[in-house]
């Protein structure tokens, strides 16, 4: 799964996942091939991620 890092956290700020004290919220984004946000899952803190089945369903919903 590709990860994105940008100096200065400009992308994190634009996606609204910056958080005081902890730095960043945990987030998973599904972005289509046109660069449009299809789905997101953002949590305040901790390692709570959506189940793999939820990601598979979101990816299956992308149009080719």
N, C-alpha and C positions, 0 to 999 in steps of 0.2 A: 504494500500500500504506500503510495508516494506521500512524503511529508514535505511541507513547505516551510522554509525559514527565510525571513527577510529582516535585515538589520534595521533596528528602530521600531520594530513591531507594527509597521504601517498597515500590513495586510490584516494582522490580528485586530487592530483598531477598526479597520473598515468592516470586518465581519462581526464586530461587537463582542469579541471573546476576551478582551482585556479585563482583568479583575484586580482590584486593589489588594494588597498584601500577598496574595498567592501568585500574582503575575498573569496567568492565563487560565481560562476555563478549559476543561476537556471538551473537545468538539470533534464531530465527524461530519463532513460535508460531502454530498454527491453533486458534482457539477457536470453538466452535459457537455458534449463536444463543442457546443457553441459558446461555452463559458457561462451559461446560465445556471443559477442555483436551482437544483431540483429538490433537494431535501437536506435538512440539517438536524443534528442531535447535539445539544449543548447542555452540559451539567456544570454546576457551580464548583464542585470540588470532588476529588476522589476518582477512582477508576471505574465509574459506571458507564459502560458502553452498551449500545444497543446489541441485541443478539444477532448472530450471523444471519439468521433467517430474515430479520428485518432489513439488513443491508442487501441481501440477495433480492428481496422483493422490490426494494427501491431501484436497484440496478436493472431489474427486469422491466421496470416501468419506463425506462429511458427509451426514447424513440431513436431509431438509427438514421 
